[in-house]
Amino acid sequence: MKDFLNKPYPYTDRNKILKVNLIISVFVFLFLYLFSPFGLNNIPSLLRLKFCLIFALITFLVSMFFGFVLPKMFPGYYNEDRWIVKREIINITLLISSIAISNFLYIYYIGGSPFNLNAFLWMLVSTLSVGGIVVLGLVAVQTNRSLKRNLQAAQNMSSKIVTSESSSPPESKTAAYIHLPSEIEKQSLDIPVTALIYLTSEANYIECHYLDEQSKPKSSKIRNRMKVIESIIVEQASFFRCHRAFIVNMDYVKSIEGNAKGYTLILKSSDVLIPVSRAKSSELKQRLS
């Protein structure tokens, strides 16, 4: 169970949030109106229709708050790179609980329920009982579907890397040098293009990983922005900015692994796993097509 909760989970694309929330709200309306649970069947049809529409609207507004407002308020928590099944379940549980609270306040406002703990718990349990089962099922299905799709795609891309390696000899490490400037001049580096493995950024520094003259892994830091270095290194066809924090030399990629969120690059000369952001997945596929 712990392994499942800590699996990567595909973070919902912001461009799809509106569509997803509309679908969920329509489902809520249809479920409440057609099945009329929790005593709704005792309400006249026109009034029941009104209540179902309002509950669906509450669901939509609260979902939009969770989809757009909270990620801006807490960007560290709503980080695509750190999104796992556990966070998805916690987020949706809080979402459903917030919808339950909003529904309870609405019913109290119109005089349909007393403002006490028992009434609130009844609404909370009712909402969670409907939404909880659906949520757990959707999370499991989405995780397995994304994992299966990405594993297959990663296997296909890895086979092309292996074919490329077997059909052409490794490049000599005597290739031309590339200059990586630093805002602190003495930190600037001149590294053979074919010796540079990958670069990763943290705050105002970039850590450069490369092979020294004895072909041993080495790293050095320079003070600069990734955007500046990318503008220099992009002239070299083998380099690929696969993530906002990583630029990798594709000649050092040994294989590609898939997970529920996307892909990870496995390198020949490093144990570091290089993530591929969702926005760069299509470009990676094009490079290896």
URKAGI-V383129 format. One record per residue. N is the residue number from 1. RES is the residue in one small letter. SS is DSSP state (hx for helix, st for strand, lp for the rest). PSI is psi in whole degrees, 0 to 359 (999 if undefined). Layout:
[[N RES SS PSI] [N RES SS PSI]]
This chain:
[[1 m lp 319] [2 k hx 318] [3 d hx 320] [4 f hx 317] [5 l hx 332] [6 n lp 7] [7 k lp 146] [8 p st 144] [9 y lp 136] [10 p lp 120] [11 y lp 133] [12 t lp 126] [13 d lp 130] [14 r hx 330] [15 n hx 344] [16 k hx 353] [17 i hx 315] [18 l hx 313] [19 k hx 315] [20 v hx 316] [21 n hx 324] [22 l hx 317] [23 i hx 315] [24 i hx 317] [25 s hx 320] [26 v hx 320] [27 f hx 316] [28 v hx 314] [29 f hx 311] [30 l hx 319] [31 f hx 312] [32 l hx 319] [33 y hx 318] [34 l hx 321] [35 f hx 339] [36 s lp 57] [37 p lp 176] [38 f lp 35] [39 g lp 2] [40 l hx 336] [41 n hx 346] [42 n hx 0] [43 i lp 141] [44 p lp 148] [45 s hx 315] [46 l hx 320] [47 l hx 323] [48 r hx 320] [49 l hx 317] [50 k hx 313] [51 f hx 317] [52 c hx 320] [53 l hx 318] [54 i hx 317] [55 f hx 322] [56 a hx 321] [57 l hx 319] [58 i hx 316] [59 t hx 316] [60 f hx 313] [61 l hx 317] [62 v hx 320] [63 s hx 321] [64 m hx 323] [65 f hx 316] [66 f hx 329] [67 g hx 330] [68 f hx 319] [69 v hx 308] [70 l hx 318] [71 p hx 330] [72 k hx 329] [73 m hx 325] [74 f lp 68] [75 p lp 332] [76 g lp 321] [77 y lp 316] [78 y lp 59] [79 n lp 121] [80 e hx 323] [81 d hx 337] [82 r hx 7] [83 w lp 123] [84 i st 173] [85 v hx 318] [86 k hx 317] [87 r hx 323] [88 e hx 316] [89 i hx 317] [90 i hx 315] [91 n hx 315] [92 i hx 326] [93 t hx 317] [94 l hx 323] [95 l hx 311] [96 i hx 320] [97 s hx 321] [98 s hx 322] [99 i hx 319] [100 a hx 317] [101 i hx 317] [102 s hx 318] [103 n hx 318] [104 f hx 316] [105 l hx 323] [106 y hx 313] [107 i hx 321] [108 y hx 320] [109 y hx 322] [110 i lp 3] [111 g lp 20] [112 g lp 356] [113 s lp 143] [114 p lp 155] [115 f lp 83] [116 n lp 172] [117 l hx 319] [118 n hx 316] [119 a hx 320] [120 f hx 315] [121 l hx 324] [122 w hx 316] [123 m hx 319] [124 l hx 312] [125 v hx 320] [126 s hx 315] [127 t hx 316] [128 l hx 325] [129 s hx 326] [130 v hx 311] [131 g hx 328] [132 g hx 313] [133 i hx 317] [134 v hx 317] [135 v hx 311] [136 l hx 320] [137 g hx 315] [138 l hx 320] [139 v hx 314] [140 a hx 315] [141 v hx 314] [142 q hx 319] [143 t hx 310] [144 n hx 321] [145 r hx 314] [146 s hx 320] [147 l hx 314] [148 k hx 316] [149 r hx 315] [150 n hx 328] [151 l hx 317] [152 q hx 316] [153 a hx 320] [154 a hx 320] [155 q hx 318] [156 n hx 316] [157 m hx 321] [158 s hx 322] [159 s hx 328] [160 k hx 327] [161 i hx 315] [162 v hx 318] [163 t hx 318] [164 s hx 319] [165 e hx 320] [166 s hx 339] [167 s hx 350] [168 s lp 142] [169 p lp 156] [170 p lp 146] [171 e lp 151] [172 s lp 144] [173 k lp 20] [174 t lp 20] [175 a lp 178] [176 a lp 157] [177 y st 154] [178 i st 137] [179 h st 123] [180 l st 100] [181 p lp 152] [182 s lp 149] [183 e lp 337] [184 i lp 106] [185 e hx 319] [186 k hx 347] [187 q hx 349] [188 s lp 146] [189 l st 146] [190 d st 111] [191 i st 140] [192 p st 133] [193 v hx 316] [194 t hx 354] [195 a hx 346] [196 l st 121] [197 i st 302] [198 y st 164] [199 l st 144] [200 t st 142] [201 s st 148] [202 e st 117] [203 a lp 237] [204 n lp 13] [205 y st 153] [206 i st 128] [207 e st 122] [208 c st 125] [209 h st 128] [210 y st 175] [211 l st 134] [212 d lp 190] [213 e lp 338] [214 q lp 12] [215 s lp 33] [216 k lp 141] [217 p st 137] [218 k st 155] [219 s st 147] [220 s st 149] [221 k st 142] [222 i st 151] [223 r st 110] [224 n lp 174] [225 r lp 147] [226 m hx 324] [227 k hx 322] [228 v hx 313] [229 i hx 322] [230 e hx 321] [231 s hx 335] [232 i hx 315] [233 i hx 344] [234 v lp 340] [235 e lp 339] [236 q lp 119] [237 a lp 335] [238 s lp 349] [239 f st 141] [240 f st 122] [241 r st 96] [242 c st 351] [243 h st 158] [244 r lp 337] [245 a lp 4] [246 f st 138] [247 i st 129] [248 v st 145] [249 n st 111] [250 m hx 342] [251 d hx 343] [252 y hx 2] [253 v st 122] [254 k st 320] [255 s st 174] [256 i st 132] [257 e st 148] [258 g st 148] [259 n lp 184] [260 a lp 333] [261 k lp 333] [262 g lp 235] [263 y st 156] [264 t st 135] [265 l st 130] [266 i st 127] [267 l st 157] [268 k lp 321] [269 s lp 22] [270 s lp 148] [271 d lp 357] [272 v lp 135] [273 l st 123] [274 i st 117] [275 p st 150] [276 v st 120] [277 s lp 157] [278 r hx 323] [279 a hx 339] [280 k hx 359] [281 s hx 317] [282 s hx 320] [283 e hx 323] [284 l hx 316] [285 k hx 321] [286 q hx 321] [287 r hx 328] [288 l lp 11] [289 s lp 999]]
